[in-house]
Amino acid sequence: MKKILIFGCILIVTGYIISCKKANKLTQFDINYSNVATIPSATFSVTTPSDTLSVPVEFNTPQIPTDAANKFNAQKTSTKLIDEIKLTKFNITVSTGNLDGIKSIAIYFKSAELGDLLIAQKTNIPTGSTSISTDVQDVNIKEYIFKDNMQFKIVMRMKAVSRPEQLLTLEQTLRVKASLIK
């Protein structure tokens, strides 16, 4: 009986050690991106009050290099070993003025091959805001990051106002879960 207990304990300890070694070969790291997009100038003329009407405005950002292979290599992993990539932060800051006139904003990854994917949004943007933190979606975006370039489609609901062209700084943080190269 004693031998069975000792053998059982040895098996449990061995299993624990093996699982710890596997856990040590996993990694998580963040990738940060910062880029600039231009809200096109627009004038909306309507006959209803601006607080009851919203006008959709849609535009695409320029192509943004992902440099994914180099970023993964620096973390001792590769695209083949990536389990998931999720957006943890998408902040928007206006360079001049404020975000008045924007009622809501939705951001999509844009891809001809993969389709558009909603990744972040914000509704009820407070008056006078010069920056916002969007509500990010809980979706795996690894296939979009594996591409050489990424592009965002931005859809805004605007109050009926005249807007000059504005520059937005878009800051994203991606959390990568991967295995390490052996």
BAZAKE-871726 format. One record per residue (C-alpha): residue number from 0; residue in one letter; x, y, z. Coordinates in nm, 4 decimals. Layout:
+------+------+----------+----------+----------+
| resi | resn |        u |        v |        w |
+------+------+----------+----------+----------+
|  NUM |    A |        X |        Y |        Z |
...
+------+------+----------+----------+----------+
This chain:
+------+------+----------+----------+----------+
| resi | resn |        u |        v |        w |
+------+------+----------+----------+----------+
|    0 |    M |   0.0000 |   0.0000 |   0.0000 |
|    1 |    K |   0.2864 |   0.2326 |   0.0876 |
|    2 |    K |   0.4496 |   0.1664 |  -0.2498 |
|    3 |    I |   0.1235 |   0.2540 |  -0.4301 |
|    4 |    L |   0.0984 |   0.5851 |  -0.2427 |
|    5 |    I |   0.4629 |   0.6710 |  -0.3132 |
|    6 |    F |   0.4205 |   0.5763 |  -0.6813 |
|    7 |    G |   0.1020 |   0.7896 |  -0.7004 |
|    8 |    C |   0.2803 |   1.0883 |  -0.5452 |
|    9 |    I |   0.5703 |   1.0496 |  -0.7906 |
|   10 |    L |   0.3240 |   1.0479 |  -1.0822 |
|   11 |    I |   0.1506 |   1.3619 |  -0.9539 |
|   12 |    V |   0.4797 |   1.5488 |  -0.9049 |
|   13 |    T |   0.6045 |   1.4379 |  -1.2481 |
|   14 |    G |   0.2807 |   1.5547 |  -1.4109 |
|   15 |    Y |   0.3097 |   1.8906 |  -1.2351 |
|   16 |    I |   0.6712 |   1.9389 |  -1.3482 |
|   17 |    I |   0.5850 |   1.8530 |  -1.7098 |
|   18 |    S |   0.2889 |   2.0932 |  -1.7141 |
|   19 |    C |   0.5058 |   2.3719 |  -1.5703 |
|   20 |    K |   0.7648 |   2.3202 |  -1.8431 |
|   21 |    K |   0.4918 |   2.3508 |  -2.1069 |
|   22 |    A |   0.3594 |   2.6681 |  -1.9435 |
|   23 |    N |   0.7070 |   2.8201 |  -1.9515 |
|   24 |    K |   0.7133 |   2.7813 |  -2.3295 |
|   25 |    L |   0.4101 |   3.0069 |  -2.3711 |
|   26 |    T |   0.4366 |   3.3827 |  -2.3879 |
|   27 |    Q |   0.2161 |   3.6896 |  -2.3953 |
|   28 |    F |   0.3271 |   4.0288 |  -2.5152 |
|   29 |    D |   0.1833 |   4.3571 |  -2.6399 |
|   30 |    I |   0.2308 |   4.5225 |  -2.9771 |
|   31 |    N |   0.1645 |   4.8963 |  -2.9945 |
|   32 |    Y |   0.0741 |   5.0892 |  -3.3076 |
|   33 |    S |   0.0203 |   5.4608 |  -3.3535 |
|   34 |    N |  -0.0937 |   5.6170 |  -3.6793 |
|   35 |    V |  -0.2744 |   5.9181 |  -3.8163 |
|   36 |    A |  -0.6004 |   5.9375 |  -4.0093 |
|   37 |    T |  -0.7832 |   6.2344 |  -4.1556 |
|   38 |    I |  -1.1509 |   6.3007 |  -4.0965 |
|   39 |    P |  -1.2604 |   6.4492 |  -4.4261 |
|   40 |    S |  -1.4201 |   6.7917 |  -4.4153 |
|   41 |    A |  -1.7949 |   6.7900 |  -4.4651 |
|   42 |    T |  -2.0935 |   7.0153 |  -4.4578 |
|   43 |    F |  -2.4391 |   6.8828 |  -4.3850 |
|   44 |    S |  -2.7408 |   7.0980 |  -4.4510 |
|   45 |    V |  -3.0626 |   6.9716 |  -4.2995 |
|   46 |    T |  -3.3943 |   7.1121 |  -4.1952 |
|   47 |    T |  -3.4358 |   6.9150 |  -3.8702 |
|   48 |    P |  -3.2648 |   7.0008 |  -3.5410 |
|   49 |    S |  -2.9104 |   6.8636 |  -3.5120 |
|   50 |    D |  -2.9812 |   6.6842 |  -3.1843 |
|   51 |    T |  -3.2305 |   6.4483 |  -3.3479 |
|   52 |    L |  -3.0432 |   6.3772 |  -3.6711 |
|   53 |    S |  -2.7216 |   6.1922 |  -3.7277 |
|   54 |    V |  -2.5468 |   6.1650 |  -4.0609 |
|   55 |    P |  -2.3165 |   5.8694 |  -4.1375 |
|   56 |    V |  -1.9642 |   5.9493 |  -4.2518 |
|   57 |    E |  -1.7377 |   5.6649 |  -4.3601 |
|   58 |    F |  -1.3698 |   5.6763 |  -4.4554 |
|   59 |    N |  -1.0673 |   5.4479 |  -4.4686 |
|   60 |    T |  -0.7276 |   5.5015 |  -4.3134 |
|   61 |    P |  -0.4149 |   5.4660 |  -4.5236 |
|   62 |    Q |  -0.2478 |   5.1236 |  -4.5310 |
|   63 |    I |  -0.0425 |   5.0702 |  -4.2139 |
|   64 |    P |   0.2540 |   4.8275 |  -4.2160 |
|   65 |    T |   0.2087 |   4.5597 |  -3.9492 |
|   66 |    D |   0.5746 |   4.4497 |  -3.9441 |
|   67 |    A |   0.4322 |   4.1395 |  -3.7750 |
|   68 |    A |   0.7079 |   3.8948 |  -3.8687 |
|   69 |    N |   0.9775 |   4.1176 |  -3.7149 |
|   70 |    K |   0.7687 |   4.1890 |  -3.4048 |
|   71 |    F |   0.7024 |   3.8168 |  -3.3515 |
|   72 |    N |   1.0667 |   3.7274 |  -3.4172 |
|   73 |    A |   1.1785 |   3.9813 |  -3.1531 |
|   74 |    Q |   0.9608 |   3.7921 |  -2.9035 |
|   75 |    K |   1.1079 |   3.4545 |  -3.0114 |
|   76 |    T |   0.7917 |   3.3332 |  -3.1797 |
|   77 |    S |   0.6433 |   3.3174 |  -3.5317 |
|   78 |    T |   0.3062 |   3.3384 |  -3.7040 |
|   79 |    K |   0.2760 |   2.9579 |  -3.6924 |
|   80 |    L |   0.2960 |   2.9670 |  -3.3116 |
|   81 |    I |   0.0435 |   3.2469 |  -3.2479 |
|   82 |    D |  -0.2691 |   3.1288 |  -3.0655 |
|   83 |    E |  -0.4572 |   3.4582 |  -3.0610 |
|   84 |    I |  -0.4232 |   3.8323 |  -3.0964 |
|   85 |    K |  -0.6806 |   4.0595 |  -2.9362 |
|   86 |    L |  -0.7163 |   4.4331 |  -2.9287 |
|   87 |    T |  -0.6896 |   4.5682 |  -2.5725 |
|   88 |    K |  -0.6819 |   4.9410 |  -2.6479 |
|   89 |    F |  -0.7953 |   5.1696 |  -2.9287 |
|   90 |    N |  -0.7667 |   5.5368 |  -2.8352 |
|   91 |    I |  -0.8454 |   5.8313 |  -3.0613 |
|   92 |    T |  -0.7069 |   6.1832 |  -3.0122 |
|   93 |    V |  -0.7811 |   6.4859 |  -3.2279 |
|   94 |    S |  -0.4831 |   6.7108 |  -3.3139 |
|   95 |    T |  -0.6749 |   7.0392 |  -3.3056 |
|   96 |    G |  -1.0182 |   7.1301 |  -3.1781 |
|   97 |    N |  -1.2392 |   6.8637 |  -3.0267 |
|   98 |    L |  -1.4642 |   6.5764 |  -3.1237 |
|   99 |    D |  -1.7854 |   6.7792 |  -3.1009 |
|  100 |    G |  -2.0240 |   6.6915 |  -3.3749 |
|  101 |    I |  -1.9430 |   6.3197 |  -3.3572 |
|  102 |    K |  -2.2241 |   6.1242 |  -3.1935 |
|  103 |    S |  -2.0668 |   5.7787 |  -3.2247 |
|  104 |    I |  -1.7804 |   5.6021 |  -3.3932 |
|  105 |    A |  -1.7215 |   5.2428 |  -3.5050 |
|  106 |    I |  -1.3861 |   5.1070 |  -3.6204 |
|  107 |    Y |  -1.3468 |   4.8027 |  -3.8436 |
|  108 |    F |  -1.0471 |   4.6115 |  -3.9707 |
|  109 |    K |  -1.0816 |   4.6387 |  -4.3474 |
|  110 |    S |  -0.9729 |   4.3477 |  -4.5634 |
|  111 |    A |  -1.0754 |   4.2404 |  -4.9137 |
|  112 |    E |  -0.9826 |   3.8788 |  -4.8377 |
|  113 |    L |  -1.1223 |   3.8501 |  -4.4835 |
|  114 |    G |  -1.4070 |   4.1033 |  -4.4899 |
|  115 |    D |  -1.4619 |   4.3923 |  -4.2516 |
|  116 |    L |  -1.4525 |   4.3129 |  -3.8789 |
|  117 |    L |  -1.5862 |   4.5432 |  -3.6047 |
|  118 |    I |  -1.3057 |   4.5853 |  -3.3505 |
|  119 |    A |  -1.3986 |   4.8966 |  -3.1477 |
|  120 |    Q |  -1.6748 |   5.1496 |  -3.1009 |
|  121 |    K |  -1.7844 |   5.4385 |  -2.8854 |
|  122 |    T |  -2.1291 |   5.5899 |  -2.8472 |
|  123 |    N |  -2.2316 |   5.9073 |  -2.6678 |
|  124 |    I |  -1.9066 |   6.0985 |  -2.7046 |
|  125 |    P |  -1.9063 |   6.3797 |  -2.4463 |
|  126 |    T |  -1.9048 |   6.7395 |  -2.5691 |
|  127 |    G |  -1.5612 |   6.9008 |  -2.5576 |
|  128 |    S |  -1.3700 |   6.5701 |  -2.5757 |
|  129 |    T |  -1.0318 |   6.5850 |  -2.7428 |
|  130 |    S |  -0.9651 |   6.2126 |  -2.6970 |
|  131 |    I |  -1.1644 |   5.8977 |  -2.6332 |
|  132 |    S |  -1.0987 |   5.5388 |  -2.5340 |
|  133 |    T |  -1.3178 |   5.3134 |  -2.7410 |
|  134 |    D |  -1.4901 |   4.9985 |  -2.6249 |
|  135 |    V |  -1.2919 |   4.7171 |  -2.7871 |
|  136 |    Q |  -1.4559 |   4.3974 |  -2.9105 |
|  137 |    D |  -1.3477 |   4.0562 |  -2.7817 |
|  138 |    V |  -1.2454 |   3.9075 |  -3.1183 |
|  139 |    N |  -0.9359 |   3.7226 |  -3.2381 |
|  140 |    I |  -0.7705 |   3.9429 |  -3.5034 |
|  141 |    K |  -0.4576 |   3.7390 |  -3.5752 |
|  142 |    E |  -0.5386 |   3.6823 |  -3.9440 |
|  143 |    Y |  -0.5620 |   4.0595 |  -3.9963 |
|  144 |    I |  -0.2262 |   4.1187 |  -3.8253 |
|  145 |    F |  -0.0525 |   3.8441 |  -4.0258 |
|  146 |    K |  -0.1003 |   4.0584 |  -4.3385 |
|  147 |    D |   0.1784 |   4.2930 |  -4.4503 |
|  148 |    N |  -0.0510 |   4.5933 |  -4.4008 |
|  149 |    M |  -0.3619 |   4.6704 |  -4.2050 |
|  150 |    Q |  -0.6302 |   4.9257 |  -4.2756 |
|  151 |    F |  -0.9213 |   5.0584 |  -4.0730 |
|  152 |    K |  -1.2638 |   5.1609 |  -4.1908 |
|  153 |    I |  -1.4084 |   5.4297 |  -3.9646 |
|  154 |    V |  -1.7818 |   5.4925 |  -3.9562 |
|  155 |    M |  -1.9010 |   5.7969 |  -3.7630 |
|  156 |    R |  -2.2488 |   5.9203 |  -3.6881 |
|  157 |    M |  -2.2277 |   6.2988 |  -3.7085 |
|  158 |    K |  -2.4554 |   6.5679 |  -3.5816 |
|  159 |    A |  -2.5714 |   6.7928 |  -3.8628 |
|  160 |    V |  -2.2836 |   7.0397 |  -3.8602 |
|  161 |    S |  -2.0108 |   7.1779 |  -4.0793 |
|  162 |    R |  -1.6727 |   7.0182 |  -4.0019 |
|  163 |    P |  -1.3271 |   7.1149 |  -4.1180 |
|  164 |    E |  -1.0771 |   6.8419 |  -4.2036 |
|  165 |    Q |  -0.9196 |   6.7087 |  -3.8830 |
|  166 |    L |  -0.6265 |   6.4806 |  -3.8058 |
|  167 |    L |  -0.6810 |   6.1929 |  -3.5655 |
|  168 |    T |  -0.4099 |   5.9998 |  -3.3868 |
|  169 |    L |  -0.5129 |   5.6352 |  -3.3556 |
|  170 |    E |  -0.3330 |   5.4328 |  -3.0890 |
|  171 |    Q |  -0.3808 |   5.0585 |  -3.0625 |
|  172 |    T |  -0.2457 |   4.7950 |  -2.8265 |
|  173 |    L |  -0.2671 |   4.4306 |  -2.9252 |
|  174 |    R |  -0.2203 |   4.1404 |  -2.6798 |
|  175 |    V |  -0.0494 |   3.8411 |  -2.8434 |
|  176 |    K |  -0.0644 |   3.4907 |  -2.6962 |
|  177 |    A |   0.1875 |   3.2538 |  -2.8517 |
|  178 |    S |   0.4255 |   2.9647 |  -2.8011 |
|  179 |    L |   0.7992 |   3.0213 |  -2.8064 |
|  180 |    I |   1.0296 |   2.8838 |  -3.0760 |
|  181 |    K |   1.2040 |   2.5754 |  -2.9389 |
+------+------+----------+----------+----------+
